[in-house]
Each structure stands twice: as C-alpha cells, then as structure tokens.
C-alpha cells in the first residue's frame, strides 16, 4: 500500500521509509522510489503533489484485500467519495530484498522476494491441482510451474512419494535455498533429500495412457517383458500389461449411471469412509480396480480429472447425486467378471521396512519399473497386482495412516532398500496345472 500523505502515521501501520527494517521475522532493504503509482487519477500526474507533500512518501505493511492497482476511495479526489481517509491510497509493486543482519542502507543485494499474498495462489500451469489442495505445504510457500515447498518428513524426503499422496506424479525435486523457491541443488524424484525439513517438489497430474492399434500386416514384433516367477521349474514370460476388460454383467448403473455421483443412504450421505480414491485413465480401468478390491460394491468415475472412487460401503451404494461428468455404477460380481491371477507373495529381504529396487542394487529405482496407485491397505495393493497380467511384485506404504501408496511393479524386483514404513513383496504366480 502507498500512503500519499507524507506527514501521516498511525500506530496500526508499520512505517517503512528507505533503509533497512525488520518485518515478518526477516530484515528487508527498502529500495528508494521502487513503489510506483498504478493510477493517474482524473488526469493528475503521478509524480505531482497532492497538497500534502510528495505524493507517495512511505510504505507500510498492512493486510489488505486490494487487488494490484485498485484505488481506495477518499474525499478530496473526484470520484473518491466513499468513507475513508482524506487521501487516496493506491496499491502497487514494491521490491523487497533480503537485508541480512546489521547494516542499513538502501540497495543491498540478496534474493528478490515478493510480499506474501493474502490468498492461496494458483499454479501457473493447469497440469496440477490448485495449491490449496496440496498437502504439507511448508508455511504456504508456493512457486510457479506446479512447484511448492513441502515438508519432507511425512514423505520420507522423496518428492515422488509426496506427489503420489494426492494423485500426482513427480516431475522434479530439489532442496531449497532459504525457505523460498530458490533452488540450492536438484535431486531425482525417487531419491531421498536428507538433512532438511522441507523440499521443493514439482508435481503434475498423470498423463492419460494412450493405446494404438497394431497394423494388420504380417509382421513379427519382439516385445521385451519382465519374467514372472512361478512355482513351476520353467519360468513364464508375461504378456504386456493390460487392465482386465470388465464386462457389464457385474456392474449396474445407479439412477442411470451417467451424470451421477455415488452416495450412501441418501443424497447428502457421502462419507469419505465409504470409498478409497485413486487415478484411473478410463472407466474400465476404474472397474478393474474394483474387481481387484475385496468388498468392492461399486465405482464412481470422473472423466475430466480421471478420478476413481472404489466403494466398499458394507450396505452398498444406496443413492446418487446429479453431477455432470461423473458415472456411478454398483458392483455385485458376475460370472463374466475378470478373474484375478492366482498369486502368492514372498517377502523381499524380510518384506517389512524394505522398499523395492531393481536388479542393479539399492539405487536402481527407475519410475518405468512400476505404476503408482492408491490402496487403502496392503491387501488391496496385492489385489491390484493380481489384476495385472505383468505384475512382478508390490511396494506398499501406509502414508502415515492416510491413503496408502501402492507401487505395482512390472520389472523384476532384484533387491530392496531399508526404508521404515514400507513393505516389499515379490509376486509368485501359482501354476494351475
């Protein structure tokens, strides 16, 4: 805010003239004349006198709902007739730079920092959720391009784990410089950032999975696939991973299905305990997750945000609400529903307290080795593996008793790394002979 009266000062305002001042637990260097008037009201020269001295003389910190360039109406300017001060105040830009300890003066160097916003900013990209939907953001520090400063401890210091906790995937990871958006050093998404309480994570929504139809010409294609361990001597080669096709026989539309969101006993009965949610690239994928989930009674699917709710309410889905873009289906099984593979699981290096790794050792953890799903329990994670024709094992984390994180591996699990709270299991396909 800029006050145009050079002689006015109120105890409710924090006066900041040129030089160094402390505010918000930091020292700031106030740059001379960096505050600029955003309006030339009624033809007045922004640099001219208002009759009370220099038009803009000092800057003070005060929480305000004003947008950039908005005028506070007063009595002495034409069209400033609302109640208020005897002069107009105009919001604008101000440059604040870290001042360090001791020493005053105007121009000092440092990291250029913007004043805190009074509302939660939105990412500049539509590829991710609004920042107010991101968990564990540290002191509200958000950056552009779907990046935020987040607490590291709840997510094991890994940005991939953080991003997956709200249905996103990690794009980049870094350690911050001074509790802001400046990068100290970069890291891999799946590598733990240690020695810090927070980290910079860039998260985006998963991109839809696309499929293509193979040409009908007579060609031979060799596909590299993972080898799935079986109880028989001969190993079998897995087919490329596909989500089981779910026949309509096991699913029935609720109140027409399309344009409906699932509910419990009534229109307003939508307890979060009735379902667990995850990302699914299609309605059929969402159905497949239901079939693989013990006690699933139906699904709700949102095509726009690829949101899949797998319902496990004991009494089933009893009602629905009209919501465009959503589909609600009840599930009661059926003879034509897909059958999960007969799979058993063996512990990798003891299982509990272990995170899965590839054949290259504890640093071999490429994102291409697995897909990330949400699973309410370890048993649900196992079911997701059983429903996948190329699953070689799973890594599960309860996410600190929140929505669980399930890695469904399609590459051989050759080793593991000690990580508290994680479980690594290798899939053993049982022979049907």
C-alpha positions as CSV (number, residue, x, y, z in Angstrom):
1,X,0.0,0.0,0.0
2,X,1.2,3.5,-0.7
3,X,0.2,6.4,1.6
4,X,0.2,9.8,-0.2
5,X,0.4,11.9,3.0
6,X,4.0,12.4,4.0
7,X,3.1,13.6,7.4
8,X,0.5,10.9,8.4
9,X,1.4,8.0,10.6
10,X,-0.8,5.6,12.5
11,X,0.2,3.1,15.1
12,X,-1.8,0.5,13.2
13,X,0.5,0.8,10.3
14,X,4.1,-0.3,10.1
15,X,6.1,2.6,8.7
16,X,8.9,1.7,6.3
17,X,11.0,4.5,4.8
18,X,14.1,4.0,2.7
19,X,16.6,1.8,4.5
20,X,16.5,-1.4,6.5
21,X,13.6,-2.6,8.7
22,X,12.6,-5.8,10.3
23,X,9.2,-7.3,9.5
24,X,7.7,-10.8,9.4
25,X,10.8,-12.3,11.2
26,X,13.1,-11.0,8.4
27,X,15.2,-8.0,7.7
28,X,14.3,-6.1,4.5
29,X,16.1,-3.4,2.5
30,X,13.6,-0.9,1.1
31,X,14.7,0.4,-2.3
32,X,14.2,4.1,-2.8
33,X,11.4,5.0,-5.2
34,X,10.6,1.4,-6.1
35,X,7.0,1.9,-5.1
36,X,5.1,3.1,-8.1
37,X,1.6,4.6,-8.5
38,X,-0.6,2.4,-10.7
39,X,-3.1,5.1,-11.4
40,X,-3.1,8.6,-12.8
41,X,-6.4,9.5,-11.3
42,X,-8.5,12.2,-13.1
43,X,-5.6,13.3,-15.2
44,X,-3.3,14.0,-12.2
45,X,0.4,13.5,-12.8
46,X,1.5,10.5,-10.6
47,X,4.6,12.5,-9.6
48,X,2.8,15.7,-8.7
49,X,2.0,17.0,-5.2
50,X,-1.4,16.4,-3.7
51,X,-1.1,19.4,-1.4
52,X,0.3,17.3,1.4
53,X,3.8,16.9,0.2
54,X,5.3,14.2,-2.0
55,X,2.6,12.1,-3.4
56,X,4.0,8.7,-2.3
57,X,6.3,9.1,0.6
58,X,6.5,5.8,2.6
59,X,5.4,2.2,2.5
60,X,3.8,0.3,5.3
61,X,2.9,-3.4,5.7
62,X,-0.8,-4.0,6.3
63,X,-3.0,-6.9,5.4
64,X,-5.4,-5.7,2.7
65,X,-7.9,-7.3,0.2
66,X,-7.0,-4.8,-2.5
67,X,-6.0,-6.1,-5.9
68,X,-3.0,-4.7,-7.7
69,X,-3.7,-1.1,-8.9
70,X,-7.0,-0.8,-7.1
71,X,-7.8,2.6,-5.6
72,X,-9.0,3.3,-2.0
73,X,-11.6,6.0,-2.5
74,X,-11.4,9.1,-0.3
75,X,-13.0,12.6,-0.1
76,X,-10.6,15.0,-1.8
77,X,-10.3,13.4,-5.2
78,X,-13.1,13.4,-7.7
79,X,-15.0,10.1,-7.7
80,X,-13.3,9.2,-4.4
81,X,-16.4,9.7,-2.3
82,X,-16.6,6.6,-0.1
83,X,-15.9,6.8,3.5
84,X,-12.2,6.5,4.5
85,X,-9.0,8.5,4.6
86,X,-8.6,12.1,3.4
87,X,-6.5,10.9,0.6
88,X,-6.3,8.1,-1.9
89,X,-4.2,5.1,-1.3
90,X,-3.0,3.1,-4.3
91,X,-1.7,-0.5,-4.3
92,X,1.3,-1.2,-6.4
93,X,4.6,-3.0,-6.8
94,X,7.4,-2.9,-4.2
95,X,10.8,-4.5,-4.3
96,X,12.0,-6.1,-1.1
97,X,15.4,-7.8,-0.8
98,X,16.9,-9.8,2.0
99,X,18.9,-7.4,4.1
100,X,20.9,-9.7,6.3
101,X,21.9,-8.9,9.8
102,X,23.3,-5.4,10.7
103,X,24.0,-2.6,8.4
104,X,21.4,-0.4,6.8
105,X,21.2,1.5,3.6
106,X,19.1,1.3,0.5
107,X,20.1,-1.0,-2.3
108,X,21.6,-4.2,-0.7
109,X,21.7,-7.4,-2.6
110,X,20.0,-10.7,-1.9
111,X,17.2,-12.8,-3.1
112,X,14.3,-10.8,-4.6
113,X,11.2,-11.8,-2.7
114,X,7.6,-10.9,-3.3
115,X,5.3,-9.9,-0.4
116,X,3.1,-12.7,0.9
117,X,-0.3,-13.0,-0.8
118,X,-3.5,-12.8,1.3
119,X,-5.0,-15.6,-0.8
120,X,-3.6,-19.0,-1.8
121,X,-2.1,-18.6,-5.3
122,X,-2.9,-20.9,-8.2
123,X,-0.2,-22.7,-10.2
124,X,0.6,-21.1,-13.5
125,X,0.1,-24.4,-15.2
126,X,-3.2,-26.3,-15.5
127,X,-1.3,-29.6,-15.3
128,X,-1.8,-29.8,-11.5
129,X,-4.3,-29.2,-8.8
130,X,-4.7,-25.8,-7.1
131,X,-2.1,-25.3,-4.3
132,X,-4.8,-25.3,-1.6
133,X,-5.4,-29.0,-2.5
134,X,-1.7,-29.8,-1.9
135,X,-0.9,-31.4,1.5
136,X,2.0,-30.5,3.8
137,X,3.0,-27.2,2.1
138,X,5.6,-25.5,4.4
139,X,4.4,-22.1,5.6
140,X,2.3,-21.6,2.4
141,X,5.4,-21.2,0.2
142,X,4.3,-22.0,-3.4
143,X,6.1,-21.3,-6.7
144,X,5.2,-21.2,-10.3
145,X,5.0,-24.2,-12.7
146,X,3.3,-26.6,-10.2
147,X,6.1,-26.4,-7.6
148,X,5.8,-25.9,-3.8
149,X,8.0,-26.1,-0.7
150,X,6.7,-29.1,1.2
151,X,7.5,-30.9,4.5
152,X,9.9,-33.8,3.8
153,X,9.4,-35.9,6.9
154,X,5.8,-37.2,6.1
155,X,7.1,-38.4,2.8
156,X,10.4,-39.9,3.5
157,X,12.3,-37.0,1.9
158,X,11.1,-38.1,-1.5
159,X,9.1,-35.9,-3.9
160,X,7.7,-38.9,-5.8
161,X,6.1,-40.1,-2.6
162,X,4.8,-36.6,-1.8
163,X,3.3,-36.1,-5.3
164,X,1.6,-39.6,-5.3
165,X,0.0,-38.8,-1.9
166,X,-2.6,-36.6,-3.7
167,X,-2.8,-38.4,-7.1
168,X,0.0,-36.6,-8.9
169,X,3.4,-37.7,-10.3
170,X,6.7,-36.1,-9.6
171,X,8.3,-34.0,-12.4
172,X,11.3,-32.5,-10.5
173,X,12.8,-32.4,-7.0
174,X,15.2,-30.0,-5.3
175,X,16.5,-28.7,-2.0
176,X,15.6,-25.0,-1.4
177,X,18.0,-22.2,-0.6
178,X,16.4,-20.0,2.1
179,X,12.9,-21.3,2.8
180,X,11.8,-20.0,-0.6
181,X,11.6,-21.0,-4.2
182,X,15.3,-20.7,-4.9
183,X,17.0,-24.0,-5.7
184,X,20.1,-25.0,-3.7
185,X,20.6,-28.3,-5.6
186,X,18.4,-30.6,-7.7
187,X,17.7,-34.3,-7.0
188,X,15.9,-37.2,-8.6
189,X,12.3,-37.7,-7.8
190,X,12.8,-41.1,-6.2
191,X,15.9,-40.1,-4.2
192,X,15.7,-39.1,-0.6
193,X,16.6,-35.4,0.2
194,X,18.3,-35.6,3.5
195,X,19.4,-33.1,6.2
196,X,16.4,-30.8,5.7
197,X,12.9,-30.4,6.9
198,X,11.5,-29.3,3.6
199,X,12.0,-29.8,-0.1
200,X,10.9,-28.3,-3.4
201,X,8.6,-30.7,-5.3
202,X,7.2,-30.2,-8.8
203,X,4.0,-32.3,-9.2
204,X,1.6,-32.8,-12.2
205,X,-1.4,-34.9,-12.8
206,X,-0.7,-38.2,-14.5
207,X,-0.9,-38.0,-18.3
208,X,-3.7,-40.2,-19.8
209,X,-2.4,-43.6,-21.1
210,X,-2.8,-43.9,-24.8
211,X,-3.0,-47.1,-26.8
212,X,-2.6,-47.7,-30.5
213,X,-3.9,-50.5,-32.7
214,X,-1.4,-52.8,-34.2
215,X,-1.2,-52.9,-38.1
216,X,-2.8,-55.8,-39.8
217,X,0.2,-56.5,-42.0
218,X,2.0,-59.7,-41.4
219,X,5.0,-58.6,-39.3
220,X,6.8,-60.1,-36.3
221,X,7.3,-57.9,-33.3
222,X,9.5,-58.8,-30.4
223,X,8.5,-57.3,-27.1
224,X,10.7,-57.2,-24.1
225,X,8.7,-58.1,-21.0
226,X,9.5,-59.0,-17.4
227,X,9.8,-62.6,-16.3
228,X,7.3,-63.5,-13.6
229,X,8.4,-66.1,-11.1
230,X,6.2,-69.2,-10.8
231,X,6.2,-72.3,-8.6
232,X,7.0,-74.5,-11.5
233,X,10.5,-75.0,-12.8
234,X,10.0,-73.3,-16.1
235,X,9.6,-69.5,-16.0
236,X,6.8,-68.0,-18.0
237,X,7.0,-64.8,-19.9
238,X,4.3,-62.3,-19.1
239,X,2.1,-60.7,-21.7
240,X,2.2,-56.9,-21.9
241,X,0.3,-55.3,-19.0
242,X,-3.4,-54.7,-19.7
243,X,-6.2,-53.8,-17.4
244,X,-8.8,-56.7,-17.4
245,X,-11.8,-56.0,-19.6
246,X,-14.7,-55.7,-17.2
247,X,-18.0,-57.0,-18.7
248,X,-21.1,-55.0,-17.9
249,X,-22.7,-58.1,-16.3
250,X,-21.0,-57.3,-12.9
251,X,-21.8,-53.6,-13.0
252,X,-25.1,-51.9,-13.0
253,X,-25.8,-48.1,-13.4
254,X,-27.1,-46.3,-10.4
255,X,-30.0,-44.0,-11.4
256,X,-28.9,-44.2,-15.0
257,X,-25.2,-44.1,-14.2
258,X,-24.1,-41.3,-16.4
259,X,-24.1,-37.8,-14.8
260,X,-24.4,-39.3,-11.4
261,X,-22.1,-39.3,-8.3
262,X,-22.4,-42.1,-5.9
263,X,-23.9,-41.6,-2.4
264,X,-24.6,-43.8,0.7
265,X,-28.1,-44.0,2.2
266,X,-29.2,-40.5,0.9
267,X,-28.3,-37.7,-1.4
268,X,-26.1,-36.0,1.3
269,X,-24.5,-39.2,2.6
270,X,-21.0,-39.1,1.2
271,X,-18.7,-40.1,4.0
272,X,-15.0,-40.5,3.0
273,X,-15.0,-43.8,4.8
274,X,-17.2,-45.4,2.1
275,X,-14.5,-45.4,-0.5
276,X,-10.9,-45.0,-1.4
277,X,-9.9,-42.9,-4.4
278,X,-7.1,-43.0,-7.0
279,X,-6.3,-42.0,-10.6
280,X,-7.6,-44.2,-13.4
281,X,-7.1,-43.4,-17.1
282,X,-10.6,-44.8,-18.1
283,X,-13.8,-46.1,-16.6
284,X,-12.8,-49.6,-17.5
285,X,-9.6,-49.2,-15.5
286,X,-11.6,-48.0,-12.6
287,X,-13.8,-51.0,-12.8
288,X,-10.7,-53.2,-12.9
289,X,-9.6,-51.7,-9.6
290,X,-13.0,-52.5,-8.1
291,X,-12.8,-56.1,-9.2
292,X,-9.4,-56.5,-7.7
293,X,-10.6,-55.0,-4.4
294,X,-12.1,-57.2,-1.7
295,X,-15.6,-56.0,-0.7
296,X,-15.9,-53.5,-3.6
297,X,-19.6,-52.6,-4.1
298,X,-19.2,-50.1,-6.9
299,X,-17.3,-47.2,-8.5
300,X,-17.7,-43.5,-9.2
301,X,-15.6,-42.2,-12.1
302,X,-14.9,-38.6,-13.2
303,X,-13.6,-38.5,-16.7
304,X,-12.2,-34.9,-16.7
305,X,-9.9,-35.4,-13.7
306,X,-9.6,-39.2,-14.1
307,X,-10.8,-39.6,-10.5
308,X,-11.8,-43.1,-9.5
309,X,-13.6,-43.9,-6.2
310,X,-13.7,-47.6,-5.3
311,X,-16.7,-48.0,-2.9
312,X,-16.5,-50.6,-0.1
313,X,-19.5,-49.4,2.0
314,X,-21.0,-52.6,3.5
315,X,-24.6,-51.5,2.8
316,X,-23.6,-50.7,-0.8
317,X,-24.4,-47.6,-2.9
318,X,-27.9,-46.6,-1.9
319,X,-28.3,-43.2,-3.7
320,X,-26.7,-40.8,-6.2
321,X,-26.5,-37.1,-6.9
322,X,-26.6,-35.4,-10.3
323,X,-23.1,-34.3,-11.2
324,X,-22.1,-33.7,-14.8
325,X,-19.0,-35.6,-16.0
326,X,-19.3,-38.4,-13.4
327,X,-20.6,-42.0,-13.6
328,X,-21.8,-44.1,-10.7
329,X,-22.0,-47.9,-11.0
330,X,-22.8,-50.6,-8.4
331,X,-21.0,-53.9,-8.5
332,X,-22.2,-57.3,-7.4
333,X,-19.8,-59.5,-9.2
334,X,-20.8,-61.8,-12.0
335,X,-19.7,-64.9,-13.9
336,X,-18.3,-62.8,-16.7
337,X,-16.3,-60.5,-14.4
338,X,-12.5,-60.9,-14.8
339,X,-10.7,-63.4,-12.6
340,X,-7.5,-62.3,-10.9
341,X,-4.4,-64.4,-11.3
342,X,-3.7,-66.9,-8.6
343,X,-0.8,-65.1,-7.0
344,X,1.1,-65.6,-3.7
345,X,3.6,-63.1,-2.3
346,X,7.0,-63.6,-0.8
347,X,8.9,-61.1,1.3
348,X,11.9,-59.4,-0.3
349,X,14.8,-59.3,2.3
350,X,12.2,-59.7,5.1
351,X,9.5,-57.6,3.5
352,X,8.7,-55.1,6.2
353,X,10.8,-52.0,6.4
354,X,12.0,-52.5,2.8
355,X,11.5,-50.5,-0.4
356,X,11.7,-52.4,-3.7
357,X,14.6,-52.0,-6.1
358,X,15.6,-53.4,-9.4
359,X,18.4,-55.8,-10.3
360,X,21.0,-53.1,-10.2
361,X,21.0,-52.6,-6.4
362,X,19.6,-50.1,-3.9
363,X,19.9,-47.2,-6.3
364,X,18.1,-48.9,-9.1
365,X,14.6,-47.4,-8.8
366,X,13.5,-46.2,-12.2
367,X,9.9,-44.9,-12.5
368,X,9.4,-47.1,-15.6
369,X,9.7,-50.2,-13.3
370,X,6.3,-49.6,-11.7
371,X,3.0,-47.8,-11.8
372,X,1.7,-45.9,-8.7
373,X,-1.8,-46.5,-7.3
374,X,-3.6,-45.6,-4.1
375,X,-4.5,-48.6,-2.0
376,X,-6.4,-48.5,1.3
377,X,-4.5,-51.5,2.7
378,X,-1.7,-53.9,1.8
379,X,-4.4,-56.5,0.8
380,X,-5.8,-54.0,-1.7
381,X,-2.4,-53.4,-3.1
382,X,-2.0,-57.2,-3.5
383,X,-5.3,-57.3,-5.4
384,X,-4.1,-54.6,-7.8
385,X,-1.1,-56.8,-8.6
386,X,-3.2,-59.9,-9.1
387,X,-5.4,-58.0,-11.6
388,X,-2.4,-57.0,-13.6
389,X,-1.0,-59.7,-16.0
390,X,2.5,-58.4,-15.8
391,X,2.8,-57.6,-12.1
392,X,6.1,-58.9,-10.6
393,X,5.5,-57.6,-7.1
394,X,4.5,-54.6,-5.0
395,X,5.8,-51.9,-2.7
396,X,3.3,-50.6,-0.2
397,X,3.4,-47.7,2.2
398,X,0.5,-46.7,4.5
399,X,1.3,-43.0,4.0
400,X,1.2,-42.3,7.8
401,X,-2.2,-43.8,8.1
402,X,-3.6,-41.8,5.3
403,X,-4.5,-43.0,1.8
404,X,-1.9,-45.8,1.1
405,X,0.6,-45.8,-1.7
406,X,1.0,-48.9,-3.8
407,X,3.7,-49.5,-6.4
408,X,2.7,-52.2,-8.9
409,X,6.0,-53.5,-10.3
410,X,6.2,-54.8,-13.9
411,X,10.0,-55.1,-13.8
412,X,11.8,-57.8,-11.8
413,X,12.4,-56.9,-8.2
414,X,16.1,-57.8,-7.7
415,X,16.9,-56.1,-4.4
416,X,15.5,-53.7,-1.7
417,X,16.5,-50.8,0.4
418,X,15.8,-50.3,4.1
419,X,13.1,-47.7,4.5
420,X,10.9,-47.6,7.6
421,X,7.2,-48.0,7.0
422,X,7.5,-49.6,3.6
423,X,6.8,-53.2,2.5
424,X,8.3,-55.0,-0.5
425,X,6.8,-58.3,-1.8
426,X,7.6,-60.3,-4.8
427,X,4.7,-61.9,-6.8
428,X,4.7,-65.7,-7.2
429,X,2.2,-66.9,-9.9
430,X,0.7,-70.2,-8.9
431,X,0.6,-72.9,-11.5
432,X,-2.9,-74.0,-12.5
433,X,-1.7,-77.4,-13.6
